[in-house]
Amino acid sequence: MANLKNAKKRVLVNEKKNTRNNEYLASTKTAVKNTLRAIAKKDKNEAETNLKTAIKKIDKATGANVLKKNTSARKKSRLTKKVNAM
C-alpha cells in the first residue's frame, strides 16, 4: 500500500477511473453484440436500431478516452457495412 497522501489518493482515483472505463467498454461490447445478433437473425429493422445505439455507445466511449478515434471509426465502419449489406 502507498505511504504518501497523494499516492493513496491516486490509488482511489485510479480505481474509480478503471470502474468507469470498464462500464463504457462493457456497454459498448453489449451494443455491438446486439447488433451482430440482429444481423445474424436477418432482421433489418432491429439491426438498424441496434446500430444507432451501438454508434452512440462507441462515441461516448471515445469521448471519455476509453477508445481511440481510429478504433471507434473502424468499429462503426465495420458494423455499418454489415448492416448495409443485409
N, C-alpha and C positions, 0 to 999 in steps of 0.2 A: 504494500500500500504506500501511497505517496506521503511524504512528510510535510512538504511545504503547502501553505494555504492555497496558492494559485494552482498547484499541481492537483490538489484534491478537487478543486473547482473544475479543472479541465476534465477530470475523470467523470464527474457528474454530467457536464455539458456533452461530452463525447457519447455517453450512454443515451442521452436524450436524442441527440442527432442520429445516432445509429438506429434507434427505435423508429424515428420519423422516416428515415431513409428506407428502412425495411417495409414500412407501411406503404410508401409510394411504390416500391418495387412490386410488392405483393398485389396491390390493386391493379397495377399495370399488367402484370402477368395474367391475372384473372380475366381482365377485359380482353386481352389478346386471345386467351384460350376460348372464351365465349364466342368470339368472332370466328375462330377456326372451327369450332363445333358447328356453328350455323352454316359455314361453308361446306362442311362435310355432309350435313343434312340436305344441302342444296336449297336452303330457304333464303331466298334473295332479300326479302324484307327484313327478316331478323338479322341477317348478316350486315345489312346497311346500318341498321340502328346500333348494333353492337360495334360496328366500325367507328361510328361517331363517338361513342363513349370511350372506345379504346384510344382514339386520337386525342381526346380531351385528357385522359389519364396520362398518356405519354407526354403531352405538352406540359402538364402540371409537374411531372417528374423532371422534365428538362428545366423548367423554371426554377425548381428547387435545387438544381445542380446535382441531381441524383443520376441522371442520364446525360451523356454528352450530346451536343447538337447533331452530329453526324449519325450517332447511334439511333436517336429518335427519328431522324429523317429516313434512315434505312428501314426501320421497323414500320413506319407509317406507309412508306412506299410499297414495301412487300405485301402488307395487308391489303392496301388499296388495289394493287394489281390482282390479287387473288379474288377479291370481291368483284371487281370489274370483269374478270374472266368467266364469271358464272353465266 
